[in-house]
Amino acid sequence: MINRIAFVGIFIFLGLNSLAADVQLTDILRDETGKPLLLNIVDSHLICARNKNHLPSSREFLLYAVKRGAKKIVETNFPEISIYDEKVKKEIVEYWDNGIKPAFKYNSMNQPVVDFYYDVTGYEPEAGDEYKAPFWTASTGDPSYGHGYLIFLGDSGDISGWIRGNDSKNYVRCVVGQHR
């Protein structure tokens, strides 16, 4: 059973914030000529904060994906129970077998737990090639897998890992008017 959980792929660790389903994103941030900005993760956080916004979490980007046709986000039945507990393993496998992926976070005891599940089937990106690019999220991946911050894949509506490093650059969108 544990090998099946390992197959689930990248652990997605998200903040503890519970967010409203009405997430509003800025357009892609652009320079004075209209060209999309490619920024590192630190500058991405700063530019969003400078405008009284914040970099979207994985959950916020997935809520955006639902607005763009993705099927759903489903809450777990075991929000604070370790992924190594048998009932949680069973839930993960049941959802995974139905094409619904888990997103993870750490609980108060620093154990990995399921935050929620998601299915991006039906997601439609906005028109324009730049909307199909990867975007930074404020969520971090499991350090044991070598991932730093996670990215939202604009072409598929999914979340993926990104190797650490301040020299990595991606496009940026911010959550409007919800500065943390």
N, C-alpha and C positions, 0 to 999 in steps of 0.2 A: 504493500500500500504506500509506503514512504517513497518508493521510486516514482509512483504515479504523481505524487505531490511535487516531487522534484521536476517532473516533466511539465508541470503547470507553467514553468518558465520563470520569467523575471518576477521577483518579488517587488511589488509596488507598495512603498511605504508612504502613507499620506498623513497630513496633519490631522489633528483631532477636531478641526472645525466642522460643524454640521452646517451645510450651506443651503440656501434656498434654491429651488429649481430654476429661478429666473436670473440666470447668470448673463450679464451683458458684457461682451468683450469689445475692446477698441478694435479698429481696423489694424492691419499690420502697421507697425511703426515704420515711418519712412524718413529719409533725409530731405533736405530742402529741394532736391530735384525730383522727388517723388519715388526714388529708388528704395525698395525695402531695406531696412537696416539689418545687418548681420552683426549680432552682439554676443559677447561672452555672457556667462550666467550672472556674474557680479554686476556688470553694466545693465543687464536686463532687469534685475531687481531694482537697481537705482533709478533707472529711467521711469519705471512704473511708479515707484514711490514719489519721485519728484512731481509727478502729475496727480498725486493723491489717489492713486490706484494701487493695485498689487499684481504681481505675476500670478497667473492662474495655477491652482493646484491641479493634480490629475483629475480629481473629482469634478472640479469646475469645468475643465475641458471636456470631460465625458458628459456633463450636463449639457454643454454646448452641442456635443455630438448628437445627443437625443433630440435637441431642437432641430438638428439637420437630418433627422430621419433614423438615427440609430435606434434599435429596438428598446433598450431599457437599462436601467440601473436597478439592482435588486439588493435590498439590505440583507445581511446575514442574520441567521437565527442565533448565532453565538458570538456576539460582538467583542467580548473580552476574554474568550477562551482560546488557549493556544492552538495553533494549527496542528499540533502533534496529538491532540485529544482525538479519540476515535470518532466521536460524533461529528467533529469538525472535518476530519479527513473524509468521512462519508459524504458530508454536504458538499465539500469541494469537488469530489469526484462526480457526484450527481450533476452538479451544475456544469462542470467541465465537459461531461459526456453529452450535454445538451447545447454545447457551443457557447456557454456563458463563463467568462473568465473571472477569476478572483483578483481583487486589489487588496493589498496587505498594508498593515501598519503595525506599530508596536503598542502593546498595552502598558499599563502603569508598572508592571513587573518586568518590562523590557523583553517581553516574549512576542514573537510574531503572531498576529491574529488577522482574521479576515476583516477588512473594513466594509467591503461591499462587493457585489458581483456586477459585471456589465457585459452587454452584447451589442456590438457596433454594427451588426447586420443591418443594411438599409441606409447607412450613413452616406450622405451626399456632400462632398466638399463645395465650398463656394466657387464660383466661376473665376478662372484665372490660375495660371500655373503656380504663382507664389502662395496660393492658399493650399496647395498640395504638398508644401514643404514641411519639414519638421519645425516645431516651435518649442521653446523652453517651457517647462512647468516648474512650479516651486516645490514639487515633490521629489524626494530622493529615493534612490534604489538601495538595495541591500548591499552594504560595503563589502561583504564577503564574496560577492559576485563581481566586484571591481567596478560597480556602477556608481556614478555620482548622481547628478540630477537626471530626471526622466524627461522625455520629450513626448509631445503629442504629435502623432503622424497625421498631418493634414490630409493626405491622400486617402487614408483608410479610417480615420477616426479612432485609431488605437493608441495605446501608450507603449513606449519602449524604453529600454535603458540607454544611457549615454555614458561613455567613459569619462571619468573625472578629467579635469584640466581646464584652466582658465583660458586656454587658447582656442578651445572649441567654440564655434559660433553658429547660432541659429537665428531664425526670425523670431520676432517678439510681438505678442499681443498682451494686453493688460485687462484685468477685470475693472470695469468702470465704477468709480465712486464708492468703493468698499475698501478703503485703505485700512490695513491692519496696524 
